[in-house]
Amino acid sequence: MFTGIVAAVGNIAQVAPLKQGHQDAGVRLHIHAPGFPLNTTRLGDSIAIQGACMTVVELAADGFQVDVSRESLNCTTGLDAPGEVNLEHSLKLGDSLDGHLVSGHVDGLGEVSHFAPVGESWDLRIRVPAHLSKYLAYKGSITVNGVSLTVNQVDDTARGCEIRINLIPHTVQVTTLKHLAAGSAVNLEIDMIARYVERMLSLRDGGRA
């Protein structure tokens, strides 16, 4: 479990195929992470990378390595090429829950439709696919590239919805969200509470999901 509060921005320094010549093979990511708490990181630990939960398979003095399956690569963005990534260590019992409960399982990809400064803040708008739109609500939570954010507006469209998010300067400065632009793909994870609400309502009065 995670909170969506980014601990550090690392950098994918190398992407190496797990099996040379196999198109369906996954990759091993070599992540340079000098600002991440590596002194408390162990083999087998779970790290959220751009919002996707991965397992540490090798440690180094200045970073770590993870293996990413082809399935994970097909369902996410930002894990298949060198570049900056948001990093968060999994929660421990007793840790402060400053964002919201995040599983590290990407539900789908959104597309940035607008990203621009407004006053002291930034206006971020994301097109959300239809299968995720029903889980989004005004003042609800969503995880974008591993960052816990609050939805300020939801506009339904023929293909899903468009959400609007206000970003404070600090969030932009300390995460990879600063690199977004119109057309950027982003990893989305919906609030897990919404999943349970849907399930309970679907089975109410003996109904079926």
Phi and psi in degrees as GROMACS dihedral restraints (atoms count N, CA, C in turn):
[ dihedral_restraints ]
;  ai    aj    ak    al  type     phi  dphi    fc
    3     4     5     6     1  -134.9    20    10
    4     5     6     7     1   178.8    20    10
    6     7     8     9     1  -118.4    20    10
    7     8     9    10     1   -14.1    20    10
    9    10    11    12     1    81.7    20    10
   10    11    12    13     1    12.4    20    10
   12    13    14    15     1  -101.4    20    10
   13    14    15    16     1   109.2    20    10
   15    16    17    18     1   -67.4    20    10
   16    17    18    19     1   129.9    20    10
   18    19    20    21     1   -85.0    20    10
   19    20    21    22     1   -33.9    20    10
   21    22    23    24     1  -165.9    20    10
   22    23    24    25     1   158.4    20    10
   24    25    26    27     1  -101.6    20    10
   25    26    27    28     1   118.5    20    10
   27    28    29    30     1  -102.3    20    10
   28    29    30    31     1  -171.7    20    10
   30    31    32    33     1  -140.4    20    10
   31    32    33    34     1   125.2    20    10
   33    34    35    36     1   -71.8    20    10
   34    35    36    37     1   107.5    20    10
   36    37    38    39     1   -86.4    20    10
   37    38    39    40     1   -28.1    20    10
   39    40    41    42     1  -151.8    20    10
   40    41    42    43     1   140.5    20    10
   42    43    44    45     1  -120.4    20    10
   43    44    45    46     1   111.9    20    10
   45    46    47    48     1  -117.0    20    10
   46    47    48    49     1   128.6    20    10
   48    49    50    51     1   -62.8    20    10
   49    50    51    52     1   140.5    20    10
   51    52    53    54     1   -73.0    20    10
   52    53    54    55     1   -27.9    20    10
   54    55    56    57     1  -137.2    20    10
   55    56    57    58     1   112.6    20    10
   57    58    59    60     1   -60.6    20    10
   58    59    60    61     1   132.9    20    10
   60    61    62    63     1    83.1    20    10
   61    62    63    64     1    -1.2    20    10
   63    64    65    66     1  -102.0    20    10
   64    65    66    67     1   111.7    20    10
   66    67    68    69     1   -63.4    20    10
   67    68    69    70     1   -31.4    20    10
   69    70    71    72     1   -92.5    20    10
   70    71    72    73     1     6.9    20    10
   72    73    74    75     1   -76.7    20    10
   73    74    75    76     1   156.3    20    10
   75    76    77    78     1   -83.0    20    10
   76    77    78    79     1  -166.5    20    10
   78    79    80    81     1  -136.2    20    10
   79    80    81    82     1   158.6    20    10
   81    82    83    84     1  -106.3    20    10
   82    83    84    85     1   126.4    20    10
   84    85    86    87     1   -98.9    20    10
   85    86    87    88     1   129.0    20    10
   87    88    89    90     1   -99.6    20    10
   88    89    90    91     1   111.2    20    10
   90    91    92    93     1  -109.5    20    10
   91    92    93    94     1   121.3    20    10
   93    94    95    96     1   -85.4    20    10
   94    95    96    97     1   120.3    20    10
   96    97    98    99     1  -142.6    20    10
   97    98    99   100     1    64.1    20    10
   99   100   101   102     1   -65.7    20    10
  100   101   102   103     1   -24.8    20    10
  102   103   104   105     1   -90.9    20    10
  103   104   105   106     1     0.4    20    10
  105   106   107   108     1   -91.5    20    10
  106   107   108   109     1   147.9    20    10
  108   109   110   111     1   -71.3    20    10
  109   110   111   112     1    74.0    20    10
  111   112   113   114     1   -70.4    20    10
  112   113   114   115     1   -23.0    20    10
  114   115   116   117     1   -67.5    20    10
  115   116   117   118     1   -19.7    20    10
  117   118   119   120     1  -110.3    20    10
  118   119   120   121     1     9.9    20    10
  120   121   122   123     1   -96.6    20    10
  121   122   123   124     1   135.1    20    10
  123   124   125   126     1  -125.0    20    10
  124   125   126   127     1   162.3    20    10
  126   127   128   129     1   -58.4    20    10
  127   128   129   130     1   135.8    20    10
  129   130   131   132     1    90.8    20    10
  130   131   132   133     1    -7.8    20    10
  132   133   134   135     1   -67.7    20    10
  133   134   135   136     1   153.5    20    10
  135   136   137   138     1   -95.8    20    10
  136   137   138   139     1   129.2    20    10
  138   139   140   141     1  -126.7    20    10
  139   140   141   142     1   130.2    20    10
  141   142   143   144     1   -84.1    20    10
  142   143   144   145     1   121.6    20    10
  144   145   146   147     1  -117.5    20    10
  145   146   147   148     1   110.8    20    10
  147   148   149   150     1    55.1    20    10
  148   149   150   151     1    31.7    20    10
  150   151   152   153     1    91.0    20    10
  151   152   153   154     1    -2.9    20    10
  153   154   155   156     1  -107.1    20    10
  154   155   156   157     1   126.8    20    10
  156   157   158   159     1   -73.7    20    10
  157   158   159   160     1   124.5    20    10
  159   160   161   162     1  -130.6    20    10
  160   161   162   163     1   159.9    20    10
  162   163   164   165     1  -107.2    20    10
  163   164   165   166     1   131.2    20    10
  165   166   167   168     1   -69.9    20    10
  166   167   168   169     1   122.7    20    10
  168   169   170   171     1  -110.7    20    10
  169   170   171   172     1   -13.6    20    10
  171   172   173   174     1  -158.3    20    10
  172   173   174   175     1   141.7    20    10
  174   175   176   177     1  -114.6    20    10
  175   176   177   178     1   150.3    20    10
  177   178   179   180     1  -138.2    20    10
  178   179   180   181     1   173.0    20    10
  180   181   182   183     1   -64.7    20    10
  181   182   183   184     1   -30.2    20    10
  183   184   185   186     1  -120.5    20    10
  184   185   186   187     1    14.7    20    10
  186   187   188   189     1   175.4    20    10
  187   188   189   190     1  -158.5    20    10
  189   190   191   192     1  -156.9    20    10
  190   191   192   193     1   172.0    20    10
  192   193   194   195     1  -126.3    20    10
  193   194   195   196     1   147.4    20    10
  195   196   197   198     1  -136.6    20    10
  196   197   198   199     1   152.5    20    10
  198   199   200   201     1  -101.9    20    10
  199   200   201   202     1   133.1    20    10
  201   202   203   204     1  -118.7    20    10
  202   203   204   205     1   121.8    20    10
  204   205   206   207     1   -71.1    20    10
  205   206   207   208     1   161.4    20    10
  207   208   209   210     1   -61.7    20    10
  208   209   210   211     1   -36.1    20    10
  210   211   212   213     1   -61.0    20    10
  211   212   213   214     1   -44.3    20    10
  213   214   215   216     1   -64.4    20    10
  214   215   216   217     1   -39.7    20    10
  216   217   218   219     1   -63.7    20    10
  217   218   219   220     1   -37.0    20    10
  219   220   221   222     1   -69.7    20    10
  220   221   222   223     1   -23.5    20    10
  222   223   224   225     1  -102.6    20    10
  223   224   225   226     1     0.0    20    10
  225   226   227   228     1  -132.8    20    10
  226   227   228   229     1   175.5    20    10
  228   229   230   231     1  -132.1    20    10
  229   230   231   232     1   151.0    20    10
  231   232   233   234     1    87.8    20    10
  232   233   234   235     1     7.7    20    10
  234   235   236   237     1  -115.9    20    10
  235   236   237   238     1    11.2    20    10
  237   238   239   240     1  -117.9    20    10
  238   239   240   241     1     8.1    20    10
  240   241   242   243     1  -155.0    20    10
  241   242   243   244     1   156.3    20    10
  243   244   245   246     1   -59.3    20    10
  244   245   246   247     1   146.2    20    10
  246   247   248   249     1   155.9    20    10
  247   248   249   250     1   173.0    20    10
  249   250   251   252     1   -73.8    20    10
  250   251   252   253     1   146.0    20    10
  252   253   254   255     1  -140.5    20    10
  253   254   255   256     1   146.0    20    10
  255   256   257   258     1   -77.2    20    10
  256   257   258   259     1   137.7    20    10
  258   259   260   261     1  -125.4    20    10
  259   260   261   262     1   138.1    20    10
  261   262   263   264     1  -146.3    20    10
  262   263   264   265     1   133.8    20    10
  264   265   266   267     1   -80.2    20    10
  265   266   267   268     1   151.3    20    10
  267   268   269   270     1   -65.2    20    10
  268   269   270   271     1   155.5    20    10
  270   271   272   273     1   -68.4    20    10
  271   272   273   274     1   148.3    20    10
  273   274   275   276     1  -115.3    20    10
  274   275   276   277     1   151.8    20    10
  276   277   278   279     1   -56.3    20    10
  277   278   279   280     1   128.3    20    10
  279   280   281   282     1    99.1    20    10
  280   281   282   283     1   -11.2    20    10
  282   283   284   285     1   -68.2    20    10
  283   284   285   286     1   152.1    20    10
  285   286   287   288     1   -73.3    20    10
  286   287   288   289     1   133.8    20    10
  288   289   290   291     1   -97.6    20    10
  289   290   291   292     1    86.8    20    10
  291   292   293   294     1   -87.7    20    10
  292   293   294   295     1   -22.8    20    10
  294   295   296   297     1  -102.9    20    10
  295   296   297   298     1  -109.2    20    10
  297   298   299   300     1  -149.2    20    10
  298   299   300   301     1   169.8    20    10
  300   301   302   303     1   -67.4    20    10
  301   302   303   304     1   121.6    20    10
  303   304   305   306     1  -127.3    20    10
  304   305   306   307     1   134.0    20    10
  306   307   308   309     1   -92.0    20    10
  307   308   309   310     1   -19.7    20    10
  309   310   311   312     1    81.7    20    10
  310   311   312   313     1    15.8    20    10
  312   313   314   315     1  -108.8    20    10
  313   314   315   316     1   109.9    20    10
  315   316   317   318     1   -68.9    20    10
  316   317   318   319     1   126.5    20    10
  318   319   320   321     1   -87.8    20    10
  319   320   321   322     1   -23.6    20    10
  321   322   323   324     1   173.0    20    10
  322   323   324   325     1   176.5    20    10
  324   325   326   327     1  -106.1    20    10
  325   326   327   328     1   136.7    20    10
  327   328   329   330     1  -108.2    20    10
  328   329   330   331     1   172.2    20    10
  330   331   332   333     1  -129.3    20    10
  331   332   333   334     1   127.2    20    10
  333   334   335   336     1   -68.8    20    10
  334   335   336   337     1   126.5    20    10
  336   337   338   339     1  -103.4    20    10
  337   338   339   340     1   -19.4    20    10
  339   340   341   342     1  -162.0    20    10
  340   341   342   343     1   136.3    20    10
  342   343   344   345     1  -152.0    20    10
  343   344   345   346     1   109.4    20    10
  345   346   347   348     1  -155.8    20    10
  346   347   348   349     1   152.3    20    10
  348   349   350   351     1   -70.5    20    10
  349   350   351   352     1   142.5    20    10
  351   352   353   354     1  -136.2    20    10
  352   353   354   355     1   107.2    20    10
  354   355   356   357     1    63.0    20    10
  355   356   357   358     1  -128.3    20    10
  357   358   359   360     1   -88.0    20    10
  358   359   360   361     1    -6.6    20    10
  360   361   362   363     1  -112.3    20    10
  361   362   363   364     1  -173.4    20    10
  363   364   365   366     1  -127.6    20    10
  364   365   366   367     1   138.9    20    10
  366   367   368   369     1  -100.6    20    10
  367   368   369   370     1   113.6    20    10
  369   370   371   372     1  -112.3    20    10
  370   371   372   373     1   126.1    20    10
  372   373   374   375     1  -123.5    20    10
  373   374   375   376     1   135.1    20    10
  375   376   377   378     1  -131.4    20    10
  376   377   378   379     1   131.2    20    10
  378   379   380   381     1   -82.0    20    10
  379   380   381   382     1   126.9    20    10
  381   382   383   384     1  -111.8    20    10
  382   383   384   385     1   133.1    20    10
  384   385   386   387     1   -65.0    20    10
  385   386   387   388     1   158.9    20    10
  387   388   389   390     1   -57.9    20    10
  388   389   390   391     1   -38.2    20    10
  390   391   392   393     1   -70.1    20    10
  391   392   393   394     1   -12.1    20    10
  393   394   395   396     1  -108.9    20    10
  394   395   396   397     1   -14.7    20    10
  396   397   398   399     1   -60.5    20    10
  397   398   399   400     1   -35.5    20    10
  399   400   401   402     1   -67.4    20    10
  400   401   402   403     1   -16.0    20    10
  402   403   404   405     1   -90.0    20    10
  403   404   405   406     1    -4.6    20    10
  405   406   407   408     1  -101.9    20    10
  406   407   408   409     1   138.8    20    10
  408   409   410   411     1  -145.5    20    10
  409   410   411   412     1   156.3    20    10
  411   412   413   414     1   -56.7    20    10
  412   413   414   415     1   128.0    20    10
  414   415   416   417     1    69.0    20    10
  415   416   417   418     1    11.5    20    10
  417   418   419   420     1   -83.4    20    10
  418   419   420   421     1   174.7    20    10
  420   421   422   423     1  -103.0    20    10
  421   422   423   424     1   148.0    20    10
  423   424   425   426     1  -148.0    20    10
  424   425   426   427     1   149.5    20    10
  426   427   428   429     1  -106.7    20    10
  427   428   429   430     1   124.1    20    10
  429   430   431   432     1  -117.8    20    10
  430   431   432   433     1   114.4    20    10
  432   433   434   435     1    51.5    20    10
  433   434   435   436     1    37.6    20    10
  435   436   437   438     1    86.5    20    10
  436   437   438   439     1     3.8    20    10
  438   439   440   441     1  -106.7    20    10
  439   440   441   442     1   126.3    20    10
  441   442   443   444     1   -73.8    20    10
  442   443   444   445     1   122.8    20    10
  444   445   446   447     1  -135.1    20    10
  445   446   447   448     1   159.6    20    10
  447   448   449   450     1  -106.3    20    10
  448   449   450   451     1   131.2    20    10
  450   451   452   453     1   -79.0    20    10
  451   452   453   454     1   122.9    20    10
  453   454   455   456     1   -96.0    20    10
  454   455   456   457     1   -19.1    20    10
  456   457   458   459     1  -161.2    20    10
  457   458   459   460     1   143.1    20    10
  459   460   461   462     1  -128.7    20    10
  460   461   462   463     1   121.6    20    10
  462   463   464   465     1  -117.4    20    10
  463   464   465   466     1   115.0    20    10
  465   466   467   468     1   -71.8    20    10
  466   467   468   469     1   142.1    20    10
  468   469   470   471     1  -131.3    20    10
  469   470   471   472     1   175.3    20    10
  471   472   473   474     1   -65.9    20    10
  472   473   474   475     1   -25.4    20    10
  474   475   476   477     1  -109.5    20    10
  475   476   477   478     1     8.6    20    10
  477   478   479   480     1   148.4    20    10
  478   479   480   481     1  -116.2    20    10
  480   481   482   483     1  -157.9    20    10
  481   482   483   484     1   166.4    20    10
  483   484   485   486     1  -121.0    20    10
  484   485   486   487     1   127.9    20    10
  486   487   488   489     1  -106.3    20    10
  487   488   489   490     1   153.3    20    10
  489   490   491   492     1  -122.3    20    10
  490   491   492   493     1   132.7    20    10
  492   493   494   495     1  -131.2    20    10
  493   494   495   496     1   136.7    20    10
  495   496   497   498     1   -98.2    20    10
  496   497   498   499     1   123.8    20    10
  498   499   500   501     1  -108.7    20    10
  499   500   501   502     1   128.4    20    10
  501   502   503   504     1   -77.3    20    10
  502   503   504   505     1   157.0    20    10
  504   505   506   507     1   -55.4    20    10
  505   506   507   508     1   -36.6    20    10
  507   508   509   510     1   -60.5    20    10
  508   509   510   511     1   -44.2    20    10
  510   511   512   513     1   -62.1    20    10
  511   512   513   514     1   -40.7    20    10
  513   514   515   516     1   -65.9    20    10
  514   515   516   517     1   -41.1    20    10
  516   517   518   519     1   -69.0    20    10
  517   518   519   520     1   -36.1    20    10
  519   520   521   522     1  -103.3    20    10
  520   521   522   523     1    10.8    20    10
  522   523   524   525     1  -133.3    20    10
  523   524   525   526     1   173.8    20    10
  525   526   527   528     1   -79.4    20    10
  526   527   528   529     1    -0.8    20    10
  528   529   530   531     1   -61.8    20    10
  529   530   531   532     1   -21.4    20    10
  531   532   533   534     1   -62.6    20    10
  532   533   534   535     1   -18.8    20    10
  534   535   536   537     1   -90.3    20    10
  535   536   537   538     1    -2.1    20    10
  537   538   539   540     1   -69.8    20    10
  538   539   540   541     1   153.5    20    10
  540   541   542   543     1  -154.3    20    10
  541   542   543   544     1   164.5    20    10
  543   544   545   546     1   -55.0    20    10
  544   545   546   547     1   129.0    20    10
  546   547   548   549     1   100.0    20    10
  547   548   549   550     1   -13.4    20    10
  549   550   551   552     1   -66.2    20    10
  550   551   552   553     1   138.3    20    10
  552   553   554   555     1   -86.5    20    10
  553   554   555   556     1   144.3    20    10
  555   556   557   558     1  -135.4    20    10
  556   557   558   559     1   147.1    20    10
  558   559   560   561     1   -79.3    20    10
  559   560   561   562     1   131.5    20    10
  561   562   563   564     1  -120.2    20    10
  562   563   564   565     1   137.2    20    10
  564   565   566   567     1  -130.4    20    10
  565   566   567   568     1   125.6    20    10
  567   568   569   570     1   -79.5    20    10
  568   569   570   571     1   164.4    20    10
  570   571   572   573     1   -65.4    20    10
  571   572   573   574     1   125.4    20    10
  573   574   575   576     1   -65.8    20    10
  574   575   576   577     1   -24.3    20    10
  576   577   578   579     1   -62.0    20    10
  577   578   579   580     1   -36.2    20    10
  579   580   581   582     1   -62.5    20    10
  580   581   582   583     1   -32.5    20    10
  582   583   584   585     1   -62.8    20    10
  583   584   585   586     1   -45.9    20    10
  585   586   587   588     1   -68.2    20    10
  586   587   588   589     1   -37.8    20    10
  588   589   590   591     1   -61.2    20    10
  589   590   591   592     1   -45.7    20    10
  591   592   593   594     1   -60.6    20    10
  592   593   594   595     1   -43.6    20    10
  594   595   596   597     1   -63.0    20    10
  595   596   597   598     1   -44.4    20    10
  597   598   599   600     1   -65.6    20    10
  598   599   600   601     1   -41.0    20    10
  600   601   602   603     1   -68.6    20    10
  601   602   603   604     1   -35.2    20    10
  603   604   605   606     1   -68.3    20    10
  604   605   606   607     1   -26.8    20    10
  606   607   608   609     1  -100.0    20    10
  607   608   609   610     1     2.2    20    10
  609   610   611   612     1   -63.3    20    10
  610   611   612   613     1   139.3    20    10
  612   613   614   615     1    60.5    20    10
  613   614   615   616     1    31.2    20    10
  615   616   617   618     1    78.6    20    10
  616   617   618   619     1    14.2    20    10
  618   619   620   621     1   -74.0    20    10
  619   620   621   622     1   175.3    20    10
  621   622   623   624     1  -118.0    20    10
  622   623   624   625     1   149.4    20    10
